């Protein structure tokens, strides 16, 4: 027993040393964005005590859903070292197609939503094909798409310009909330799954004789995550309950995180983004991966547009314009996805979107003018890109 107790401080010191070494090598992970989010929330709560109330935080969760979903697609594209400037227009076009099918043509909610999402898939596939077939930079291809698909959105909406959505099955995507009991049961189930996953992962790595984190570090991280999950549910339960929009966003984030980390397709995305020529020589279909990723980006942009339409209960000429494109790209970058390709996680879409929406939400509570919002968002984005650049230099010095 005494030996085990004496081993605890040494294990803690080893974990701390490893963490410091990773930071020096530029492996900062999600620490900057989490620290920034805590700081933003603290500042806004000091300036307006209503910011951290359950009602406002629930609104913030719902507001984050559509941009967060679009940002997931942007993360995938950035992992390739490319960019998609058309997501705002695809956001608007997908929601417009859904609204026309549902309201004007009388289709049910499910086929109308699928029609809007498939529109985004076709658009993204076209972008990927054009980019790979004609070797035109993705910047130019998607910039052309930004203009073309916005024009098509105006044509689809017609002269009225606005379509109000009355179908409750569409409206509930952003308007339905589950009771507190459901939230607690879901939180407990997630924590149990995380515990099982940790145990299985450690056993597999031990069996394969692979280096792994110290037990204290893994358990400590699990405790922090569990506390965050139960804390978030407590806040939501104090208001209207768990919003369906948040669960949809988390489903996209978790699903694509598993795809990028646990499947061959995901590993190929990182390989192409890290070094396309090396990936090609390794037998990876580089063009196929690029087309698939742009197709997913278009799909997720259209899905985000439908979530936005559900929240606003309408689609109009301005759907997808304004801040959608910039907020989605900023969310992915602020969350920690590298602009240089090959590095990042899908979770950065969630954390980055929370930062962006928290700034907008907090400034709205303070009745701050739009010009100040843009300047603050720009400064945060510049800070995130600077951190990415510094981290890249650290990895180069460390030979990583």
C-alpha positions as a LaTeX table, in Angstrom:
\begin{tabular}{lrrr}
\hline
Residue & $x$ (\AA) & $y$ (\AA) & $z$ (\AA) \\
\hline
Unk1 & 0.00 & 0.00 & 0.00 \\
Unk2 & 2.76 & 2.45 & 0.90 \\
Unk3 & 4.42 & 1.81 & $-2.46$ \\
Unk4 & 1.18 & 2.61 & $-4.29$ \\
Unk5 & 0.71 & 5.82 & $-2.31$ \\
Unk6 & 4.28 & 6.90 & $-2.99$ \\
Unk7 & 3.74 & 6.28 & $-6.68$ \\
Unk8 & 0.91 & 8.80 & $-6.89$ \\
Unk9 & 3.06 & 11.97 & $-6.62$ \\
Unk10 & 5.58 & 10.58 & $-9.11$ \\
Unk11 & 2.78 & 9.72 & $-11.55$ \\
Unk12 & 1.35 & 13.22 & $-11.18$ \\
Unk13 & 4.78 & 14.74 & $-11.83$ \\
Unk14 & 5.21 & 12.55 & $-14.91$ \\
Unk15 & 1.81 & 13.63 & $-16.23$ \\
Unk16 & 2.67 & 17.30 & $-15.64$ \\
Unk17 & 6.04 & 16.90 & $-17.37$ \\
Unk18 & 4.38 & 15.27 & $-20.37$ \\
Unk19 & 1.81 & 18.06 & $-20.59$ \\
Unk20 & 4.50 & 20.77 & $-20.48$ \\
Unk21 & 6.50 & 18.97 & $-23.14$ \\
Unk22 & 3.48 & 18.71 & $-25.44$ \\
Unk23 & 2.76 & 22.43 & $-25.04$ \\
Unk24 & 6.37 & 23.29 & $-25.92$ \\
Unk25 & 6.07 & 21.15 & $-29.04$ \\
Unk26 & 2.94 & 23.02 & $-30.09$ \\
Unk27 & 0.48 & 20.30 & $-29.09$ \\
Unk28 & $-1.82$ & 22.69 & $-27.25$ \\
Unk29 & $-5.01$ & 20.87 & $-28.19$ \\
Unk30 & $-8.26$ & 22.51 & $-27.09$ \\
Unk31 & $-6.81$ & 24.31 & $-24.06$ \\
Unk32 & $-6.70$ & 27.80 & $-25.65$ \\
Unk33 & $-10.30$ & 27.72 & $-26.89$ \\
Unk34 & $-11.64$ & 26.34 & $-23.59$ \\
Unk35 & $-9.72$ & 28.97 & $-21.63$ \\
Unk36 & $-11.00$ & 31.62 & $-24.03$ \\
Unk37 & $-14.58$ & 30.41 & $-23.65$ \\
Unk38 & $-14.34$ & 30.54 & $-19.85$ \\
Unk39 & $-12.91$ & 34.06 & $-20.04$ \\
Unk40 & $-15.63$ & 35.23 & $-22.45$ \\
Unk41 & $-18.38$ & 33.83 & $-20.24$ \\
Unk42 & $-16.84$ & 35.39 & $-17.12$ \\
Unk43 & $-16.57$ & 38.83 & $-18.75$ \\
Unk44 & $-20.11$ & 38.82 & $-20.10$ \\
Unk45 & $-21.50$ & 37.59 & $-16.79$ \\
Unk46 & $-19.79$ & 40.48 & $-15.01$ \\
Unk47 & $-21.16$ & 42.97 & $-17.54$ \\
Unk48 & $-24.65$ & 41.42 & $-17.57$ \\
Unk49 & $-25.71$ & 38.91 & $-14.88$ \\
Unk50 & $-28.37$ & 37.56 & $-17.25$ \\
Unk51 & $-25.74$ & 35.96 & $-19.49$ \\
Unk52 & $-25.15$ & 32.82 & $-17.40$ \\
Unk53 & $-28.81$ & 32.30 & $-16.52$ \\
Unk54 & $-30.31$ & 28.92 & $-17.54$ \\
Unk55 & $-32.68$ & 30.60 & $-19.98$ \\
Unk56 & $-29.94$ & 32.42 & $-21.88$ \\
Unk57 & $-27.59$ & 29.43 & $-21.92$ \\
Unk58 & $-30.40$ & 27.28 & $-23.32$ \\
Unk59 & $-30.97$ & 29.88 & $-26.02$ \\
Unk60 & $-27.23$ & 29.86 & $-26.70$ \\
Unk61 & $-27.28$ & 26.06 & $-27.17$ \\
Unk62 & $-30.10$ & 26.33 & $-29.72$ \\
Unk63 & $-28.43$ & 29.24 & $-31.53$ \\
Unk64 & $-25.19$ & 27.29 & $-31.83$ \\
Unk65 & $-26.73$ & 24.27 & $-33.56$ \\
Unk66 & $-26.94$ & 25.49 & $-37.17$ \\
Unk67 & $-23.53$ & 27.19 & $-37.29$ \\
Unk68 & $-21.98$ & 24.23 & $-35.45$ \\
Unk69 & $-23.28$ & 21.77 & $-38.05$ \\
Unk70 & $-21.93$ & 23.89 & $-40.91$ \\
Unk71 & $-18.61$ & 24.22 & $-39.06$ \\
Unk72 & $-18.29$ & 20.40 & $-38.93$ \\
Unk73 & $-18.19$ & 20.39 & $-42.73$ \\
Unk74 & $-15.67$ & 23.25 & $-42.75$ \\
Unk75 & $-13.44$ & 21.27 & $-40.38$ \\
Unk76 & $-13.40$ & 18.33 & $-42.80$ \\
Unk77 & $-12.43$ & 20.62 & $-45.68$ \\
Unk78 & $-9.73$ & 22.36 & $-43.62$ \\
Unk79 & $-8.27$ & 18.97 & $-42.72$ \\
Unk80 & $-7.58$ & 18.61 & $-46.45$ \\
Unk81 & $-5.84$ & 21.99 & $-46.43$ \\
Unk82 & $-8.63$ & 23.44 & $-48.61$ \\
Unk83 & $-11.48$ & 25.92 & $-48.11$ \\
Unk84 & $-15.19$ & 26.02 & $-48.97$ \\
Unk85 & $-16.54$ & 29.55 & $-49.42$ \\
Unk86 & $-19.94$ & 28.39 & $-50.66$ \\
Unk87 & $-21.37$ & 27.06 & $-47.39$ \\
Unk88 & $-23.41$ & 30.21 & $-46.72$ \\
Unk89 & $-25.13$ & 30.03 & $-50.09$ \\
Unk90 & $-25.65$ & 26.25 & $-49.79$ \\
Unk91 & $-27.08$ & 26.89 & $-46.30$ \\
Unk92 & $-29.66$ & 29.21 & $-47.85$ \\
Unk93 & $-30.34$ & 27.06 & $-50.92$ \\
Unk94 & $-30.88$ & 23.88 & $-48.91$ \\
Unk95 & $-33.34$ & 25.62 & $-46.58$ \\
Unk96 & $-35.12$ & 27.23 & $-49.56$ \\
Unk97 & $-35.57$ & 23.87 & $-51.33$ \\
Unk98 & $-36.90$ & 22.33 & $-48.10$ \\
Unk99 & $-39.37$ & 25.19 & $-47.60$ \\
Unk100 & $-40.66$ & 25.10 & $-51.18$ \\
Unk101 & $-41.11$ & 21.32 & $-51.08$ \\
Unk102 & $-42.88$ & 21.44 & $-47.72$ \\
Unk103 & $-45.00$ & 24.61 & $-47.99$ \\
Unk104 & $-45.61$ & 25.20 & $-51.70$ \\
Unk105 & $-45.61$ & 21.62 & $-52.96$ \\
Unk106 & $-47.22$ & 20.01 & $-49.92$ \\
Unk107 & $-44.57$ & 17.36 & $-49.27$ \\
Unk108 & $-44.21$ & 15.89 & $-45.81$ \\
Unk109 & $-41.49$ & 17.06 & $-43.45$ \\
Unk110 & $-39.21$ & 14.05 & $-43.95$ \\
Unk111 & $-39.04$ & 14.09 & $-47.79$ \\
Unk112 & $-38.80$ & 17.89 & $-47.79$ \\
Unk113 & $-35.88$ & 17.86 & $-45.35$ \\
Unk114 & $-34.18$ & 15.07 & $-47.28$ \\
Unk115 & $-34.66$ & 17.04 & $-50.49$ \\
Unk116 & $-32.96$ & 20.08 & $-48.99$ \\
Unk117 & $-30.07$ & 18.03 & $-47.63$ \\
Unk118 & $-29.57$ & 16.13 & $-50.92$ \\
Unk119 & $-29.42$ & 19.48 & $-52.70$ \\
Unk120 & $-26.39$ & 20.32 & $-50.57$ \\
Unk121 & $-24.87$ & 16.91 & $-51.35$ \\
Unk122 & $-25.20$ & 17.45 & $-55.10$ \\
Unk123 & $-23.73$ & 20.94 & $-54.87$ \\
Unk124 & $-20.77$ & 19.77 & $-52.79$ \\
Unk125 & $-20.13$ & 16.85 & $-55.13$ \\
Unk126 & $-20.08$ & 19.25 & $-58.08$ \\
Unk127 & $-17.56$ & 21.47 & $-56.28$ \\
Unk128 & $-15.32$ & 18.52 & $-55.52$ \\
Unk129 & $-15.52$ & 17.20 & $-59.08$ \\
Unk130 & $-14.77$ & 20.59 & $-60.61$ \\
Unk131 & $-11.85$ & 21.13 & $-58.26$ \\
Unk132 & $-10.24$ & 17.74 & $-58.89$ \\
Unk133 & $-11.06$ & 17.42 & $-62.60$ \\
Unk134 & $-9.88$ & 20.84 & $-63.76$ \\
Unk135 & $-7.28$ & 21.52 & $-61.03$ \\
Unk136 & $-8.91$ & 24.85 & $-60.20$ \\
Unk137 & $-8.17$ & 26.04 & $-56.66$ \\
Unk138 & $-11.00$ & 25.22 & $-54.26$ \\
Unk139 & $-11.03$ & 28.89 & $-53.27$ \\
Unk140 & $-12.09$ & 29.89 & $-56.80$ \\
Unk141 & $-14.52$ & 27.01 & $-57.35$ \\
Unk142 & $-16.41$ & 27.61 & $-54.12$ \\
Unk143 & $-16.31$ & 31.38 & $-54.56$ \\
Unk144 & $-18.11$ & 30.86 & $-57.87$ \\
Unk145 & $-20.50$ & 28.57 & $-56.02$ \\
Unk146 & $-21.14$ & 31.26 & $-53.41$ \\
Unk147 & $-22.48$ & 33.54 & $-56.16$ \\
Unk148 & $-24.24$ & 30.93 & $-58.29$ \\
Unk149 & $-26.10$ & 29.13 & $-55.52$ \\
Unk150 & $-27.24$ & 32.38 & $-53.95$ \\
Unk151 & $-28.76$ & 33.29 & $-57.31$ \\
Unk152 & $-30.45$ & 29.89 & $-57.47$ \\
Unk153 & $-31.76$ & 30.44 & $-53.94$ \\
Unk154 & $-33.44$ & 33.66 & $-55.08$ \\
Unk155 & $-34.96$ & 31.84 & $-58.06$ \\
Unk156 & $-36.26$ & 28.98 & $-55.89$ \\
Unk157 & $-37.88$ & 31.35 & $-53.38$ \\
Unk158 & $-39.61$ & 33.28 & $-56.14$ \\
Unk159 & $-41.03$ & 36.78 & $-56.06$ \\
Unk160 & $-42.43$ & 36.59 & $-52.53$ \\
Unk161 & $-38.94$ & 36.23 & $-51.08$ \\
Unk162 & $-40.15$ & 34.76 & $-47.79$ \\
Unk163 & $-41.69$ & 31.39 & $-46.97$ \\
Unk164 & $-43.06$ & 30.86 & $-43.48$ \\
Unk165 & $-42.86$ & 27.33 & $-42.12$ \\
Unk166 & $-45.89$ & 25.96 & $-40.30$ \\
Unk167 & $-45.19$ & 22.22 & $-40.28$ \\
Unk168 & $-44.70$ & 21.28 & $-36.59$ \\
Unk169 & $-42.38$ & 18.40 & $-37.53$ \\
Unk170 & $-39.98$ & 20.88 & $-39.13$ \\
Unk171 & $-40.41$ & 23.49 & $-36.42$ \\
Unk172 & $-39.63$ & 20.99 & $-33.65$ \\
Unk173 & $-36.09$ & 20.46 & $-34.94$ \\
Unk174 & $-35.13$ & 23.65 & $-33.12$ \\
Unk175 & $-38.20$ & 24.07 & $-30.94$ \\
Unk176 & $-38.56$ & 20.77 & $-29.08$ \\
Unk177 & $-37.20$ & 20.27 & $-25.57$ \\
Unk178 & $-36.96$ & 17.05 & $-23.58$ \\
Unk179 & $-37.79$ & 16.93 & $-19.84$ \\
Unk180 & $-35.15$ & 16.95 & $-17.11$ \\
Unk181 & $-35.55$ & 13.22 & $-16.41$ \\
Unk182 & $-34.59$ & 12.40 & $-19.98$ \\
Unk183 & $-31.55$ & 14.67 & $-19.69$ \\
Unk184 & $-30.30$ & 13.03 & $-16.49$ \\
Unk185 & $-30.78$ & 9.54 & $-17.92$ \\
Unk186 & $-28.96$ & 10.51 & $-21.11$ \\
Unk187 & $-26.10$ & 12.13 & $-19.18$ \\
Unk188 & $-25.69$ & 9.03 & $-17.00$ \\
Unk189 & $-25.70$ & 6.78 & $-20.07$ \\
Unk190 & $-23.03$ & 8.89 & $-21.78$ \\
Unk191 & $-20.78$ & 8.83 & $-18.70$ \\
Unk192 & $-21.13$ & 5.04 & $-18.44$ \\
Unk193 & $-20.16$ & 4.70 & $-22.10$ \\
Unk194 & $-17.14$ & 6.94 & $-21.52$ \\
Unk195 & $-16.03$ & 4.79 & $-18.57$ \\
Unk196 & $-16.39$ & 1.60 & $-20.61$ \\
Unk197 & $-14.52$ & 3.18 & $-23.51$ \\
Unk198 & $-11.66$ & 4.24 & $-21.22$ \\
Unk199 & $-11.34$ & 0.77 & $-19.67$ \\
Unk200 & $-11.42$ & $-0.97$ & $-23.07$ \\
Unk201 & $-8.90$ & 1.44 & $-24.58$ \\
Unk202 & $-6.44$ & 1.05 & $-21.72$ \\
Unk203 & $-6.70$ & $-2.75$ & $-21.82$ \\
Unk204 & $-6.15$ & $-2.86$ & $-25.56$ \\
Unk205 & $-3.11$ & $-0.58$ & $-25.38$ \\
Unk206 & $-1.70$ & $-2.58$ & $-22.48$ \\
Unk207 & $-2.21$ & $-5.83$ & $-24.39$ \\
Unk208 & $-0.46$ & $-4.34$ & $-27.41$ \\
Unk209 & 2.32 & $-2.99$ & $-25.15$ \\
Unk210 & 1.71 & 0.56 & $-26.36$ \\
Unk211 & 2.56 & 3.72 & $-24.43$ \\
Unk212 & $-0.49$ & 5.28 & $-22.82$ \\
Unk213 & $-1.40$ & 8.13 & $-20.52$ \\
Unk214 & $-1.07$ & 7.68 & $-16.79$ \\
Unk215 & $-4.11$ & 6.34 & $-14.98$ \\
Unk216 & $-4.42$ & 9.54 & $-12.94$ \\
Unk217 & $-4.50$ & 11.67 & $-16.08$ \\
Unk218 & $-7.16$ & 9.49 & $-17.76$ \\
Unk219 & $-9.36$ & 9.28 & $-14.67$ \\
Unk220 & $-8.95$ & 12.98 & $-13.99$ \\
Unk221 & $-9.96$ & 13.84 & $-17.55$ \\
Unk222 & $-12.97$ & 11.55 & $-17.30$ \\
Unk223 & $-14.07$ & 13.21 & $-14.04$ \\
Unk224 & $-13.83$ & 16.66 & $-15.64$ \\
Unk225 & $-15.86$ & 15.57 & $-18.67$ \\
Unk226 & $-18.49$ & 13.88 & $-16.48$ \\
Unk227 & $-18.78$ & 17.02 & $-14.33$ \\
Unk228 & $-19.21$ & 19.13 & $-17.47$ \\
Unk229 & $-21.94$ & 16.82 & $-18.81$ \\
Unk230 & $-23.93$ & 16.75 & $-15.57$ \\
Unk231 & $-23.39$ & 20.48 & $-15.03$ \\
Unk232 & $-24.66$ & 21.30 & $-18.52$ \\
Unk233 & $-27.72$ & 19.12 & $-17.98$ \\
Unk234 & $-28.41$ & 20.82 & $-14.64$ \\
Unk235 & $-28.41$ & 24.20 & $-16.37$ \\
Unk236 & $-30.71$ & 23.01 & $-19.16$ \\
Unk237 & $-33.02$ & 21.26 & $-16.69$ \\
Unk238 & $-33.43$ & 24.53 & $-14.80$ \\
Unk239 & $-35.02$ & 26.05 & $-17.91$ \\
Unk240 & $-36.95$ & 24.19 & $-20.63$ \\
Unk241 & $-34.94$ & 20.97 & $-20.66$ \\
Unk242 & $-32.58$ & 19.47 & $-23.22$ \\
Unk243 & $-33.12$ & 21.00 & $-26.69$ \\
Unk244 & $-33.41$ & 18.61 & $-29.62$ \\
Unk245 & $-31.24$ & 21.01 & $-31.64$ \\
Unk246 & $-28.33$ & 20.46 & $-29.24$ \\
Unk247 & $-28.70$ & 16.68 & $-29.48$ \\
Unk248 & $-28.69$ & 16.89 & $-33.29$ \\
Unk249 & $-25.52$ & 18.99 & $-33.22$ \\
Unk250 & $-23.84$ & 16.58 & $-30.80$ \\
Unk251 & $-24.88$ & 13.63 & $-32.98$ \\
Unk252 & $-23.14$ & 15.21 & $-35.98$ \\
Unk253 & $-20.04$ & 16.07 & $-33.94$ \\
Unk254 & $-19.72$ & 12.65 & $-32.29$ \\
Unk255 & $-20.52$ & 10.80 & $-35.51$ \\
Unk256 & $-17.95$ & 12.60 & $-37.62$ \\
Unk257 & $-15.40$ & 12.49 & $-34.81$ \\
Unk258 & $-15.71$ & 8.69 & $-34.84$ \\
Unk259 & $-15.49$ & 8.66 & $-38.64$ \\
Unk260 & $-12.32$ & 10.75 & $-38.72$ \\
Unk261 & $-10.61$ & 8.85 & $-35.89$ \\
Unk262 & $-11.83$ & 5.26 & $-36.24$ \\
Unk263 & $-12.28$ & 4.61 & $-39.97$ \\
Unk264 & $-10.02$ & 4.26 & $-42.97$ \\
Unk265 & $-11.86$ & 7.12 & $-44.66$ \\
Unk266 & $-11.01$ & 9.42 & $-41.75$ \\
Unk267 & $-7.36$ & 8.38 & $-41.76$ \\
Unk268 & $-7.24$ & 9.05 & $-45.49$ \\
Unk269 & $-8.55$ & 12.59 & $-44.94$ \\
Unk270 & $-5.67$ & 13.31 & $-42.56$ \\
Unk271 & $-3.19$ & 11.67 & $-44.92$ \\
Unk272 & $-4.30$ & 13.74 & $-47.91$ \\
Unk273 & $-4.29$ & 16.92 & $-45.85$ \\
Unk274 & $-0.85$ & 16.17 & $-44.44$ \\
Unk275 & 0.83 & 15.27 & $-47.74$ \\
Unk276 & $-1.28$ & 14.62 & $-50.82$ \\
Unk277 & 1.59 & 13.23 & $-52.91$ \\
Unk278 & 2.63 & 10.78 & $-50.20$ \\
Unk279 & $-1.01$ & 9.72 & $-49.82$ \\
Unk280 & $-1.26$ & 9.12 & $-53.55$ \\
Unk281 & 1.88 & 6.99 & $-53.54$ \\
Unk282 & 0.43 & 5.01 & $-50.64$ \\
Unk283 & $-2.49$ & 4.01 & $-52.85$ \\
Unk284 & $-5.08$ & 6.44 & $-51.49$ \\
Unk285 & $-7.59$ & 7.81 & $-53.98$ \\
Unk286 & $-6.79$ & 11.47 & $-53.36$ \\
Unk287 & $-9.39$ & 12.80 & $-55.79$ \\
Unk288 & $-12.04$ & 10.48 & $-54.38$ \\
Unk289 & $-11.35$ & 11.68 & $-50.84$ \\
Unk290 & $-11.52$ & 15.31 & $-51.93$ \\
Unk291 & $-14.82$ & 14.86 & $-53.77$ \\
Unk292 & $-16.31$ & 12.99 & $-50.80$ \\
Unk293 & $-15.23$ & 15.69 & $-48.33$ \\
Unk294 & $-16.67$ & 18.52 & $-50.42$ \\
Unk295 & $-19.89$ & 16.50 & $-50.80$ \\
Unk296 & $-20.06$ & 16.19 & $-47.01$ \\
Unk297 & $-19.38$ & 19.91 & $-46.61$ \\
Unk298 & $-22.32$ & 20.72 & $-48.88$ \\
Unk299 & $-24.53$ & 18.20 & $-47.10$ \\
Unk300 & $-23.76$ & 19.65 & $-43.68$ \\
Unk301 & $-24.21$ & 23.22 & $-44.93$ \\
Unk302 & $-27.71$ & 22.37 & $-46.18$ \\
Unk303 & $-28.50$ & 20.55 & $-42.91$ \\
Unk304 & $-27.38$ & 23.63 & $-40.98$ \\
Unk305 & $-29.62$ & 25.78 & $-43.15$ \\
Unk306 & $-32.63$ & 23.61 & $-42.36$ \\
Unk307 & $-31.84$ & 23.88 & $-38.64$ \\
Unk308 & $-31.63$ & 27.66 & $-39.00$ \\
Unk309 & $-34.96$ & 27.75 & $-40.84$ \\
Unk310 & $-36.53$ & 25.66 & $-38.08$ \\
Unk311 & $-35.26$ & 28.09 & $-35.44$ \\
Unk312 & $-36.50$ & 31.19 & $-37.31$ \\
Unk313 & $-39.67$ & 29.48 & $-38.63$ \\
Unk314 & $-39.05$ & 30.98 & $-42.07$ \\
Unk315 & $-36.75$ & 31.10 & $-45.10$ \\
Unk316 & $-36.08$ & 34.28 & $-47.05$ \\
Unk317 & $-33.62$ & 36.00 & $-49.36$ \\
Unk318 & $-31.22$ & 36.69 & $-46.49$ \\
Unk319 & $-31.03$ & 33.06 & $-45.30$ \\
Unk320 & $-27.40$ & 32.00 & $-45.44$ \\
Unk321 & $-26.09$ & 35.50 & $-46.04$ \\
Unk322 & $-24.54$ & 37.81 & $-43.48$ \\
Unk323 & $-22.40$ & 36.07 & $-40.89$ \\
Unk324 & $-23.05$ & 32.40 & $-41.75$ \\
Unk325 & $-19.96$ & 31.81 & $-43.90$ \\
Unk326 & $-17.59$ & 33.83 & $-41.76$ \\
Unk327 & $-18.94$ & 32.41 & $-38.50$ \\
Unk328 & $-18.62$ & 28.81 & $-39.72$ \\
Unk329 & $-15.03$ & 29.27 & $-40.90$ \\
Unk330 & $-14.13$ & 31.26 & $-37.79$ \\
Unk331 & $-15.67$ & 28.56 & $-35.57$ \\
Unk332 & $-13.56$ & 25.82 & $-37.16$ \\
Unk333 & $-10.35$ & 27.85 & $-36.91$ \\
Unk334 & $-10.97$ & 29.24 & $-33.44$ \\
Unk335 & $-11.79$ & 25.72 & $-32.27$ \\
Unk336 & $-8.27$ & 24.62 & $-33.17$ \\
Unk337 & $-8.39$ & 23.16 & $-36.70$ \\
Unk338 & $-5.19$ & 24.02 & $-38.54$ \\
Unk339 & $-5.38$ & 26.09 & $-41.71$ \\
Unk340 & $-2.40$ & 24.15 & $-43.02$ \\
Unk341 & $-4.28$ & 20.84 & $-43.23$ \\
Unk342 & $-3.84$ & 17.49 & $-41.56$ \\
Unk343 & $-4.43$ & 18.64 & $-37.96$ \\
Unk344 & $-7.60$ & 19.21 & $-35.98$ \\
Unk345 & $-10.64$ & 17.46 & $-34.58$ \\
Unk346 & $-14.35$ & 17.65 & $-35.32$ \\
Unk347 & $-14.91$ & 18.77 & $-31.72$ \\
Unk348 & $-13.30$ & 22.08 & $-32.68$ \\
Unk349 & $-16.49$ & 22.86 & $-34.63$ \\
Unk350 & $-18.49$ & 22.68 & $-31.40$ \\
Unk351 & $-16.09$ & 24.62 & $-29.18$ \\
Unk352 & $-15.41$ & 27.23 & $-31.85$ \\
Unk353 & $-19.11$ & 27.70 & $-32.59$ \\
Unk354 & $-19.73$ & 28.17 & $-28.87$ \\
Unk355 & $-17.10$ & 30.91 & $-28.78$ \\
Unk356 & $-18.56$ & 32.69 & $-31.82$ \\
Unk357 & $-22.16$ & 32.45 & $-30.64$ \\
Unk358 & $-21.21$ & 33.43 & $-27.08$ \\
Unk359 & $-19.66$ & 36.63 & $-28.38$ \\
Unk360 & $-22.73$ & 37.43 & $-30.47$ \\
Unk361 & $-25.15$ & 36.51 & $-27.69$ \\
Unk362 & $-23.29$ & 38.47 & $-25.03$ \\
Unk363 & $-22.93$ & 41.58 & $-27.16$ \\
Unk364 & $-26.63$ & 41.40 & $-28.03$ \\
Unk365 & $-27.51$ & 41.37 & $-24.32$ \\
Unk366 & $-25.31$ & 44.44 & $-23.90$ \\
Unk367 & $-26.96$ & 46.10 & $-26.93$ \\
Unk368 & $-23.55$ & 46.63 & $-28.50$ \\
Unk369 & $-23.47$ & 47.80 & $-32.13$ \\
Unk370 & $-22.65$ & 45.38 & $-34.94$ \\
Unk371 & $-19.37$ & 47.12 & $-35.75$ \\
Unk372 & $-17.98$ & 46.25 & $-32.31$ \\
Unk373 & $-19.09$ & 42.63 & $-32.73$ \\
Unk374 & $-17.18$ & 42.30 & $-36.01$ \\
Unk375 & $-14.05$ & 43.85 & $-34.52$ \\
Unk376 & $-14.11$ & 41.56 & $-31.48$ \\
Unk377 & $-14.79$ & 38.45 & $-33.59$ \\
Unk378 & $-11.97$ & 39.43 & $-35.92$ \\
Unk379 & $-9.57$ & 39.86 & $-33.01$ \\
Unk380 & $-10.50$ & 36.44 & $-31.60$ \\
Unk381 & $-10.03$ & 34.85 & $-35.02$ \\
Unk382 & $-6.63$ & 36.49 & $-35.43$ \\
Unk383 & $-5.60$ & 35.22 & $-32.00$ \\
Unk384 & $-6.66$ & 31.68 & $-32.93$ \\
Unk385 & $-4.73$ & 31.77 & $-36.22$ \\
Unk386 & $-1.69$ & 33.14 & $-34.38$ \\
Unk387 & $-1.84$ & 30.28 & $-31.89$ \\
Unk388 & $-2.09$ & 27.85 & $-34.81$ \\
Unk389 & 0.97 & 29.41 & $-36.44$ \\
Unk390 & 2.99 & 29.36 & $-33.22$ \\
Unk391 & 2.00 & 25.74 & $-32.59$ \\
Unk392 & 3.10 & 24.82 & $-36.11$ \\
Unk393 & 6.49 & 26.44 & $-35.53$ \\
Unk394 & 6.80 & 24.51 & $-32.27$ \\
Unk395 & 6.11 & 21.23 & $-34.05$ \\
Unk396 & 8.68 & 22.08 & $-36.71$ \\
Unk397 & 11.33 & 22.82 & $-34.10$ \\
Unk398 & 10.49 & 19.56 & $-32.33$ \\
Unk399 & 10.59 & 17.66 & $-35.62$ \\
Unk400 & 6.99 & 16.47 & $-35.21$ \\
\hline
\end{tabular}
